[in-house]
Amino acid sequence: MKKLILAATACLTFPALATVANPEALRINATCNAYANTSRMLDEPHECAAVLQQICAIRRAVNGLMREVIKGHLIDHIVREDSEAKREND
């Protein structure tokens, strides 16, 4: 989880750091970009379909990020956990 938070911080501060080697940062960057685009669109007149398309992009980006966090949790705390008691708690 720390790695994900660091990726988010780095991505927001230095978007160029989002690389293919860091998929979490790419997802966070996509989410930030989608929010920024939607915010700009809401400040000016735009077609409803275009705004809805941006909102869908936000949803896809957040869903992808959630999938990565859940996958990381399952791998780190369930699959790789040696203690059965800890696995059951997680």
DSSP file (Angstrom, degrees, kcal/mol; ACC not computed):
  #  RESIDUE AA STRUCTURE BP1 BP2  ACC     N-H-->O    O-->H-N    N-H-->O    O-->H-N    TCO  KAPPA ALPHA  PHI   PSI    X-CA   Y-CA   Z-CA
    1    1 A M     >        0   0    0      0, 0.0     4,-2.2     0, 0.0     5,-0.2   0.000 360.0 360.0 360.0 -38.8    0.0    0.0    0.0
    2    2 A K  H  >  +     0   0    0      1,-0.2     4,-2.6     2,-0.2     5,-0.2   0.902 360.0  54.2 -57.2 -40.9    2.9    2.4    0.8
    3    3 A K  H  > S+     0   0    0      1,-0.2     4,-2.2     2,-0.2    -1,-0.2   0.888 107.7  50.0 -60.7 -40.0    4.2    1.8   -2.8
    4    4 A L  H  > S+     0   0    0      2,-0.2     4,-2.3     1,-0.2    -1,-0.2   0.907 110.7  48.5 -66.5 -42.5    0.8    2.8   -4.1
    5    5 A I  H  X S+     0   0    0     -4,-2.2     4,-2.5     2,-0.2    -2,-0.2   0.910 112.3  49.1 -64.4 -42.2    0.7    6.0   -2.1
    6    6 A L  H  X S+     0   0    0     -4,-2.6     4,-2.8     1,-0.2     5,-0.2   0.893 110.0  51.9 -63.3 -38.9    4.2    6.9   -3.1
    7    7 A A  H  X S+     0   0    0     -4,-2.2     4,-2.6    -5,-0.2    -2,-0.2   0.912 110.2  48.8 -63.4 -41.5    3.2    6.3   -6.8
    8    8 A A  H  X S+     0   0    0     -4,-2.3     4,-2.4     2,-0.2     5,-0.2   0.933 113.3  46.5 -63.5 -46.0    0.2    8.6   -6.4
    9    9 A T  H  X S+     0   0    0     -4,-2.5     4,-2.0     1,-0.2     5,-0.2   0.931 115.1  45.9 -63.0 -46.2    2.4   11.3   -4.8
   10   10 A A  H  X S+     0   0    0     -4,-2.8     4,-3.7     1,-0.2     7,-0.3   0.900 113.1  50.5 -64.3 -40.9    5.1   11.0   -7.4
   11   11 A C  H  < S+     0   0    0     -4,-2.6    -1,-0.2    -5,-0.2    -2,-0.2   0.904 112.1  45.9 -66.0 -41.7    2.6   10.9  -10.3
   12   12 A L  H  < S+     0   0    0     -4,-2.4    -1,-0.2    -5,-0.2    -2,-0.2   0.853 121.9  37.9 -70.0 -33.4    0.8   14.0   -9.1
   13   13 A T  H  < S+     0   0    0     -4,-2.0    -2,-0.2     1,-0.2    -3,-0.2   0.892 135.0  18.7 -83.4 -42.8    4.0   15.9   -8.5
   14   14 A F    ><  -     0   0    0     -4,-3.7     3,-2.7    -5,-0.2     4,-0.3  -0.739  65.1-176.9-131.1  82.4    6.0   14.6  -11.5
   15   15 A P  G >  S+     0   0    0      0, 0.0     3,-1.6     0, 0.0    -1,-0.1   0.752  79.8  70.1 -55.2 -25.4    3.6   13.1  -14.1
   16   16 A A  G 3  S+     0   0    0      1,-0.3    -5,-0.1    -5,-0.0    -2,-0.0   0.703  85.5  69.7 -66.0 -16.9    6.6   12.1  -16.3
   17   17 A L  G <  S+     0   0    0     -3,-2.7     2,-0.9    -7,-0.3    -1,-0.3   0.643  71.4 102.0 -75.6 -13.4    7.4    9.4  -13.6
   18   18 A A    <   +     0   0    0     -3,-1.6     2,-0.3    -4,-0.3   -11,-0.0  -0.612  54.6 159.9 -73.1 108.6    4.3    7.5  -14.6
   19   19 A T    >   -     0   0    0     -2,-0.9     3,-1.7     3,-0.2     7,-0.4  -0.750  58.6-100.4-125.9 171.4    5.8    4.7  -16.7
   20   20 A V  T 3  S+     0   0    0      1,-0.3    -2,-0.0    -2,-0.3    -1,-0.0   0.797 120.7  64.0 -62.3 -27.8    4.8    1.3  -17.9
   21   21 A A  T 3  S+     0   0    0      1,-0.3    -1,-0.3     2,-0.1    -3,-0.1   0.639 104.4  48.8 -71.1 -13.0    7.0   -0.1  -15.1
   22   22 A N    <>  +     0   0    0     -3,-1.7     4,-1.8     1,-0.1     3,-0.4  -0.704  64.7 172.1-128.0  79.5    4.7    1.5  -12.6
   23   23 A P  H  > S+     0   0    0      0, 0.0     4,-2.2     0, 0.0     5,-0.2   0.814  78.1  57.9 -62.7 -30.9    1.1    0.6  -13.5
   24   24 A E  H  > S+     0   0    0      1,-0.2     4,-2.6     2,-0.2     5,-0.2   0.927 106.6  48.4 -64.2 -42.5   -0.4    2.1  -10.4
   25   25 A A  H  > S+     0   0    0     -3,-0.4     4,-2.8     1,-0.2    -1,-0.2   0.888 109.7  52.9 -64.4 -38.2    1.1    5.5  -11.2
   26   26 A L  H  X S+     0   0    0     -4,-1.8     4,-2.4    -7,-0.4    -1,-0.2   0.916 110.8  46.9 -62.3 -41.8   -0.3    5.2  -14.7
   27   27 A R  H  X S+     0   0    0     -4,-2.2     4,-2.2     2,-0.2    -2,-0.2   0.907 113.4  47.5 -67.4 -41.4   -3.8    4.5  -13.4
   28   28 A I  H  X S+     0   0    0     -4,-2.6     4,-2.7     2,-0.2    -2,-0.2   0.911 112.1  50.7 -65.4 -41.0   -3.5    7.4  -10.9
   29   29 A N  H  X S+     0   0    0     -4,-2.8     4,-2.6     1,-0.2    -2,-0.2   0.910 109.6  50.3 -62.8 -42.1   -2.3    9.7  -13.7
   30   30 A A  H  X S+     0   0    0     -4,-2.4     4,-2.3     2,-0.2    -1,-0.2   0.900 111.4  49.0 -62.5 -40.3   -5.2    8.7  -15.9
   31   31 A T  H  X S+     0   0    0     -4,-2.2     4,-2.5     2,-0.2    -2,-0.2   0.933 111.6  48.5 -64.7 -46.1   -7.6    9.4  -13.1
   32   32 A C  H  X S+     0   0    0     -4,-2.7     4,-2.5     1,-0.2    -2,-0.2   0.913 112.7  48.6 -60.5 -43.4   -6.1   12.8  -12.4
   33   33 A N  H  X S+     0   0    0     -4,-2.6     4,-2.8     2,-0.2    -1,-0.2   0.909 110.7  50.2 -64.1 -42.2   -6.2   13.7  -16.1
   34   34 A A  H  X S+     0   0    0     -4,-2.3     4,-2.3     2,-0.2    -2,-0.2   0.910 112.0  47.8 -64.2 -41.7   -9.8   12.6  -16.4
   35   35 A Y  H  X S+     0   0    0     -4,-2.5     4,-2.6     2,-0.2    -2,-0.2   0.929 113.0  48.5 -62.9 -44.7  -10.8   14.7  -13.4
   36   36 A A  H  X S+     0   0    0     -4,-2.5     4,-2.3     1,-0.2    -2,-0.2   0.915 112.2  48.6 -63.3 -43.2   -8.9   17.7  -14.7
   37   37 A N  H  X S+     0   0    0     -4,-2.8     4,-2.3     1,-0.2    -1,-0.2   0.917 112.8  47.8 -62.9 -42.7  -10.5   17.4  -18.2
   38   38 A T  H  X S+     0   0    0     -4,-2.3     4,-2.1     2,-0.2    -2,-0.2   0.908 110.1  52.4 -65.2 -41.6  -13.9   17.1  -16.7
   39   39 A S  H  X S+     0   0    0     -4,-2.6     4,-0.9     1,-0.2    -1,-0.2   0.922 111.0  47.1 -60.2 -45.0  -13.4   20.0  -14.4
   40   40 A R  H >X S+     0   0    0     -4,-2.3     4,-0.6     1,-0.2     3,-0.5   0.898 110.8  52.6 -63.2 -40.2  -12.3   22.2  -17.4
   41   41 A M  H >< S+     0   0    0     -4,-2.3     3,-0.8     1,-0.2    -1,-0.2   0.861 105.7  53.6 -65.1 -35.2  -15.3   21.0  -19.4
   42   42 A L  H 3< S+     0   0    0     -4,-2.1    -1,-0.2     1,-0.2    -2,-0.2   0.718 101.9  59.7 -74.0 -19.7  -17.7   21.9  -16.7
   43   43 A D  H << S+     0   0    0     -4,-0.9    -1,-0.2    -3,-0.5    -2,-0.2   0.665 112.3  39.3 -79.1 -16.8  -16.4   25.5  -16.6
   44   44 A E  S << S-     0   0    0     -3,-0.8     2,-0.3    -4,-0.6     0, 0.0  -0.882 101.8 -85.3-129.3 159.4  -17.3   26.0  -20.3
   45   45 A P        +     0   0    0      0, 0.0     2,-0.3     0, 0.0    -3,-0.1  -0.509  57.8 160.9 -67.6 126.9  -20.3   25.0  -22.4
   46   46 A H        -     0   0    0     -2,-0.3     2,-0.1    -4,-0.1    -5,-0.0  -0.952  46.0 -86.7-140.1 160.1  -19.8   21.5  -23.8
   47   47 A E     >  -     0   0    0     -2,-0.3     4,-1.8     1,-0.1     3,-0.4  -0.426  35.3-126.7 -65.1 141.6  -22.0   18.8  -25.3
   48   48 A C  H  > S+     0   0    0      1,-0.2     4,-2.8     2,-0.2     5,-0.2   0.876 109.1  57.8 -58.1 -38.8  -23.6   16.6  -22.6
   49   49 A A  H  > S+     0   0    0      1,-0.2     4,-2.0     2,-0.2    -1,-0.2   0.886 105.1  50.1 -61.7 -39.0  -22.2   13.5  -24.4
   50   50 A A  H  > S+     0   0    0     -3,-0.4     4,-1.8     2,-0.2    -1,-0.2   0.898 111.7  47.6 -67.0 -40.1  -18.7   14.7  -24.2
   51   51 A V  H  X S+     0   0    0     -4,-1.8     4,-2.2     2,-0.2    -2,-0.2   0.925 112.0  49.7 -66.4 -44.0  -19.0   15.4  -20.4
   52   52 A L  H  X S+     0   0    0     -4,-2.8     4,-2.2     1,-0.2    -2,-0.2   0.864 107.4  55.2 -62.6 -35.4  -20.6   12.0  -19.9
   53   53 A Q  H  X S+     0   0    0     -4,-2.0     4,-1.8    -5,-0.2    -1,-0.2   0.905 108.1  48.5 -63.8 -40.8  -17.7   10.4  -21.8
   54   54 A Q  H  X S+     0   0    0     -4,-1.8     4,-2.1     2,-0.2    -2,-0.2   0.893 109.1  52.8 -65.4 -39.6  -15.2   12.1  -19.5
   55   55 A I  H  X S+     0   0    0     -4,-2.2     4,-2.2     1,-0.2    -2,-0.2   0.896 108.1  51.1 -63.3 -38.9  -17.2   10.9  -16.5
   56   56 A C  H  X S+     0   0    0     -4,-2.2     4,-2.6     2,-0.2    -1,-0.2   0.869 106.6  54.6 -63.8 -36.3  -17.0    7.3  -17.9
   57   57 A A  H  X S+     0   0    0     -4,-1.8     4,-2.4     2,-0.2    -2,-0.2   0.895 107.7  50.0 -64.0 -39.4  -13.2    7.8  -18.3
   58   58 A I  H  X S+     0   0    0     -4,-2.1     4,-2.7     2,-0.2     5,-0.2   0.936 110.7  49.4 -62.3 -45.8  -13.0    8.7  -14.6
   59   59 A R  H  X S+     0   0    0     -4,-2.2     4,-2.7     1,-0.2    -2,-0.2   0.917 111.5  48.6 -61.6 -43.6  -15.0    5.6  -13.7
   60   60 A R  H  X S+     0   0    0     -4,-2.6     4,-2.4     1,-0.2    -1,-0.2   0.917 112.5  48.6 -62.1 -42.4  -12.8    3.3  -15.8
   61   61 A A  H  X S+     0   0    0     -4,-2.4     4,-2.1     2,-0.2    -2,-0.2   0.915 113.5  45.9 -65.2 -42.9   -9.6    4.8  -14.3
   62   62 A V  H  X S+     0   0    0     -4,-2.7     4,-2.7     2,-0.2    -2,-0.2   0.906 112.3  51.3 -67.5 -41.3  -10.9    4.4  -10.7
   63   63 A N  H  X S+     0   0    0     -4,-2.7     4,-2.3    -5,-0.2    -2,-0.2   0.902 110.4  49.4 -62.3 -40.2  -12.1    0.8  -11.4
   64   64 A G  H  X S+     0   0    0     -4,-2.4     4,-2.0     2,-0.2    -1,-0.2   0.905 111.8  48.3 -64.7 -40.9   -8.7    0.0  -12.8
   65   65 A L  H  X S+     0   0    0     -4,-2.1     4,-2.3     2,-0.2    -2,-0.2   0.915 111.2  50.5 -64.7 -42.8   -7.0    1.4   -9.8
   66   66 A M  H  X S+     0   0    0     -4,-2.7     4,-2.6     1,-0.2     5,-0.2   0.904 108.3  53.0 -61.8 -41.0   -9.3   -0.4   -7.4
   67   67 A R  H  X S+     0   0    0     -4,-2.3     4,-2.6     1,-0.2    -1,-0.2   0.912 109.7  48.3 -60.6 -42.8   -8.6   -3.7   -9.3
   68   68 A E  H  X S+     0   0    0     -4,-2.0     4,-2.5     2,-0.2    -1,-0.2   0.893 111.7  49.1 -65.7 -40.1   -4.8   -3.2   -8.9
   69   69 A V  H  X S+     0   0    0     -4,-2.3     4,-2.3     2,-0.2    -2,-0.2   0.929 113.7  45.9 -65.6 -44.5   -5.2   -2.4   -5.1
   70   70 A I  H  X S+     0   0    0     -4,-2.6     4,-2.7     2,-0.2     5,-0.2   0.919 112.8  50.5 -64.3 -43.2   -7.3   -5.5   -4.6
   71   71 A K  H  X S+     0   0    0     -4,-2.6     4,-2.4    -5,-0.2    -2,-0.2   0.922 111.4  48.3 -60.2 -44.5   -4.9   -7.6   -6.6
   72   72 A G  H  X S+     0   0    0     -4,-2.5     4,-2.9     2,-0.2     5,-0.3   0.895 111.3  50.6 -62.9 -40.1   -2.0   -6.3   -4.6
   73   73 A H  H  X>S+     0   0    0     -4,-2.3     4,-2.9     2,-0.2     5,-0.5   0.941 111.3  47.7 -62.9 -47.4   -3.8   -7.0   -1.3
   74   74 A L  I  X>S+     0   0    0     -4,-2.7     5,-2.5     1,-0.2     4,-1.4   0.911 116.6  43.0 -61.7 -42.9   -4.7  -10.6   -2.3
   75   75 A I  I  <>S+     0   0    0     -4,-2.4     5,-2.3     3,-0.2    -2,-0.2   0.950 121.5  38.1 -68.6 -48.6   -1.1  -11.3   -3.4
   76   76 A D  I  <5S+     0   0    0     -4,-2.9    -2,-0.2    -5,-0.2    -3,-0.2   0.871 129.3  27.8 -73.0 -37.9    0.7   -9.7   -0.5
   77   77 A H  I  <5S+     0   0    0     -4,-2.9    13,-0.2    -5,-0.3    -3,-0.2   0.596 133.0  24.4-106.1 -12.3   -1.7  -10.6    2.3
   78   78 A I  I  <<S+     0   0    0     -4,-1.4    -3,-0.2    -5,-0.5    -4,-0.1   0.753 125.4  35.3-114.4 -58.9   -3.3  -13.9    1.2
   79   79 A V  I   <S+     0   0    0     -5,-2.5    -3,-0.2     1,-0.2    -4,-0.2   0.926 127.4  34.0 -68.0 -47.2   -1.0  -15.7   -1.3
   80   80 A R  S   <S+     0   0    0     -5,-2.3     2,-0.4    -6,-0.3    -1,-0.2   0.506  90.5 110.1 -90.4  -4.4    2.4  -14.8    0.1
   81   81 A E        -     0   0    0     -6,-0.2    -4,-0.1     1,-0.2     6,-0.1  -0.592  48.6-166.5 -76.8 124.5    1.4  -14.8    3.8
   82   82 A D        +     0   0    0     -2,-0.4     2,-0.5     4,-0.0    -1,-0.2   0.851  66.1  81.4 -78.3 -35.7    2.9  -17.7    5.6
   83   83 A S     >  -     0   0    0      1,-0.2     4,-2.1     2,-0.0     5,-0.1  -0.596  64.8-156.4 -79.2 121.9    0.8  -17.4    8.8
   84   84 A E  H  > S+     0   0    0     -2,-0.5     4,-2.3     1,-0.2     5,-0.2   0.874  94.6  55.4 -63.7 -37.2   -2.6  -19.0    8.4
   85   85 A A  H  > S+     0   0    0      1,-0.2     4,-1.9     2,-0.2    -1,-0.2   0.917 108.9  46.9 -63.3 -43.2   -4.1  -16.9   11.2
   86   86 A K  H  > S+     0   0    0      2,-0.2     4,-2.1     1,-0.2    -1,-0.2   0.895 110.3  53.3 -65.8 -39.0   -3.0  -13.7    9.4
   87   87 A R  H  < S+     0   0    0     -4,-2.1    -2,-0.2     1,-0.2    -1,-0.2   0.913 109.5  48.7 -60.2 -42.3   -4.4  -15.0    6.1
   88   88 A E  H  < S+     0   0    0     -4,-2.3    -1,-0.2     1,-0.2    -2,-0.2   0.866 110.2  51.2 -67.4 -36.0   -7.7  -15.6    7.7
   89   89 A N  H  <        0   0    0     -4,-1.9    -1,-0.2     1,-0.2    -2,-0.2   0.869 360.0 360.0 -67.7 -36.0   -7.7  -12.1    9.3
   90   90 A D     <        0   0    0     -4,-2.1    -1,-0.2   -13,-0.2    -2,-0.2   0.471 360.0 360.0 -81.1 360.0   -7.0  -10.5    5.9
